[in-house]
Amino acid sequence: MEEPILQACGLQFSYDGKTPALRGVSLDVRAGERIAVLGCNGAGKSTFFLCLNGVLTPTGGTVCLHGQPVGKKDLTRLRSSVGVVFQNADDQIIASTVQAEISFGPMNLRLPMDEVKRRVDGAIDYMALEAYRHRPPHYLSGGEKKRVSIADIIAMESEVILFDEPSASLDPAGAAMLEDVLGRLADAGKTLLISTHDMDFAFRWATRAVVFAGGEIIADDTPEGVFRNAEILKQARLAPPAMLTVFDALRTRGLFGADTPVPRTPDALVRLVQKV
């Protein structure tokens, strides 16, 4: 089996020194995976992401990048390889213009100016932000700020990108834009972990689902495997995706056979029904 690109080994963390936010979390992430990270508020998802990126220092356990443990002296290497897109874009945006914001990360890597320019221009083009290049990002809409925060990470050319509730506060057009970008990033070979409360999105997008509850991972399976496990759903306080519920109802009524693969999207379900 391919060596993991990123590993969490027994991660522990507490914000107050008393109450554990992470309780010995271990996870292997391999190149090109699309992982949905699920769980209710307070389950440990965001804390886990911040430990993977080096924003937080675990109180126990180890983060490894390409098999090498990451220490305090390796944080620049970790952060250049593992990027985080925060739930609230305002928590990430610090510069006075979109161009300055996107260039901040590459500049901190002390790259040559022509390389910084190449990365910034590429990220602006990727996220269709040319018209906003010289505008103050704090005056942009929520969806536009999200595009800037994603461009920040694209300019870093991170191997692994962690998205913490990326669709929060986005309207339907913004959510569609986000899913298109995620698809393009996945097609480009990026490794993506997305924390989300949108079970329908997780079901149709992810190849793997990891479920957190009480600071621990309680399930790690395919999306269908997770959503068919009633005990896991109850423990994590999750609901099954609508697509799976509708498909099972139609199969119960004899419309589909027991060996019919579950469709992931509404269009796939429509095509399946049309064949019957």
N, C-alpha and C positions, 0 to 999 in steps of 0.2 A: 504493500500500500504506500502511496505517495506520502512523503514526510510533511507534517503540518507546516504551514507558513507562519501560524501564530498559535501559541498554546498558553492556556491558563492552567496552572497546577496548584490546586488547593488554596485558591485565593480567599483571604479573609480581610474584612474591613469593618471598622466601627467609627461612626462620626463623633460619638461622645465618650468612647473608651469603655462603654458598658454594653450597649445594645448592638448586637451584630447586624450589619447590613448585608454582609456576605459571609457565608458559613462553609468555607472549604470548597469553593467552586472550581471545577476542572472542566476544560473544554479544548478540544483540538479543532482547529480551523484549517481547511485545506484550500489551496489556490482555486479560484473560480467558483467557490460555493456561493449560493444565495440562501442565507439563513435568516429566518424570521425568529426573532426573540420575543416571546410572549409572556404575559403575566399581568396581574392587576397592579395598580399603583402601590409603590412601596415594596414590591417583590424583590428588588435588587438589580433591575435591568440597567438603569442609568448608572448606578454605582459601578457595575461590572464594566460598562463601556469606558468610564473614566479611568478605571484601573488599567484596562487594556491599552489605553492611549498614553498613560503616564501622567495624566492630570492629577490623579490620586495615587498615593503610594500605598500598596496593600500592607496591612499590619501582619500578614502572614501569607505564605505561598509565593509563587514565582510566575512571572510572565516571560515567555521565551519567544524570540523572533528568529525564524529559520534555525531552530534548535539551540540557539544561544540564549542563556538567561540574560535578562535586561536589568542592569543596575543603574544607579543614579548617574553614572558617567555615560550611559548609553541612551539617555532620554531623547537626545536629538535624533539619533538613529531610529528610535522607536516612533517618534512623532512624525518623522519624514516618511515612514512606511505605513503608519496606521493613522488615518485621519478621522476626525469626528465632526459630523454635522449635528449641531445641537437642536433640540426641539424649538427653542426660542432663538430666532436668528439674531435678535438684539444682544443676546449673551455672547455672540461670536464676533459681531461687527464692531470694529474699533476705529477705523480710519475715516478721513474726511471726504474721500471720493471712492467710487467703486474701483477705479484702477489702483489707487493706493491700497485699498483693502485687499484686493486679490494679490498684490505684489508683496504684502507683508510677510507671508510665510516663506516664499522663495528668497526674499532678502535676508531673512533670519538664518537661512541655510548658508549665507555668504557665497551665493552663486555669482558667477560673472554677470554683468549687467545685460549682455546680449542673451544669456540663458534666461534670466528673469523676464525679459521682454518677450521672449518666445513663449514661455509658459503662461504669462499673463494674457497675451494676445490669443493664445490657444484656448484658454479657459473662458475668456470673454466670448469668443466665437462659438464655443461648445454650448454655452448657456444663453446665446443670443442676447448679449448685454451691451453690444456696441453703442446703442443709443443712450445708454446710461453710464458710459465709461467715466465721464467727468462730473457726474451728479453725486450729491451727498447721499450715501446709502440709507441714512436714518429717515429720509423723507420719502423713501419708496414704499410701495404697498407690501403687505405681508408676503404675497407670492413672489414679488420681485426681490425682496430681501432673502427669501429662501433660495432663489436662483443665485444670488451673490454668495451666500454661505456655501453652497455646493461648489461654485466656481473657486472659492478659497481652497477647497480640498483638491479639486482637479488640478489647480496650479502647482500643488505640492507633488503631484504624480504619485500619490500614495498607492501602495499595492492593495491595502485593505481599507475599506471605508465603512465606518460605523454611523448609521443614521438613527438618531434618537427621536422617535415619534415624528418623522419628517412631514407627515400629512396634517399635523395639528395646525389648526387655524387656516388651512387652505380651502378655497372654494373649489367646486367641481373642476373648473378649468385648471386651477393650480395643481390639483391632485392628478389630473390627467397628464399635465406637463411633467410632474415628478415621476410618474410611472414610466413615461417615455424615456426620461433621462436614466432611470434605473435600468431599463432594458438595454440602452446603448452602452452603459457602463459595464453591464454583465457581458454583453456581446464583445466588448473590448478586452475581456479577460480579468476585470477587476473582481476582487473578492468582497462581497457585500454582506453585512449583518445589519438587519433593520429591526429595531424595537417598535412594535406597533400594537394598537388596540383594535385594528381593523382586521377581523378574522377573514373576511372575504378576500381582502388583498393578500393576506398571508397565504391563504389556500391556493390562490391562482398564481402567485409570483414565486414563492419559495420552493427550493428543492429539499429543504431541511427545516424542521421546526424545533426550537429549544424553549422549554417552558420553565420559568422561574416561579417560585413560591417561597416566601419566608427566607429569602436570601440564599436559596439552594436551587439547583437544577433538578427538577422532578421528572422531566421527560426530554428525550432527544431522539427524534424519529422523523419519518416523512410527515408532511402536513396531514395526509389522510390518516396515517397511523396515530398521530396525536389527537386529531379531531374525532376519531372513532373510539377513543379511550374515555369512557364515561367517568371513571374515577379520577383521571387526571384533570378533566374539564371541571369536575366538581371541586377538586382540591385547589385549582388555580383560579376558580371563579370565571371561567371562560364559557362562551357560547359557541356552538358549532357554526360554521359558515352557512349562509343561506343556500349556496349552490349544493352543498352536500345534503342538506335537509330536503330540498326539493327533489334531488335525484333519488334519494332513498324512498321518498313518498311515491314517486312514479314507478320505481322498481317494485315496491310492495304491491302496487296495483297491476303488476304483470307487464308493464310497458317495456322493461328492459330485463335481460337475463342476469343471472348471478355473476357471470364472467364479464359483463360489460364494464369497461373502464370508466371511472368517474370523470366527467368533464370538469375542467377547471374554470371555464368562463361561460357567460350567458350565450355567446355565439356558438361555442362548442356544444352546449346543451341543445340549442335550436337545431343545429345540423344533425345531432343524434336523433332528435324527435322526428325530423323530416325523413329520416331513413326508415323509420318504423312503419 
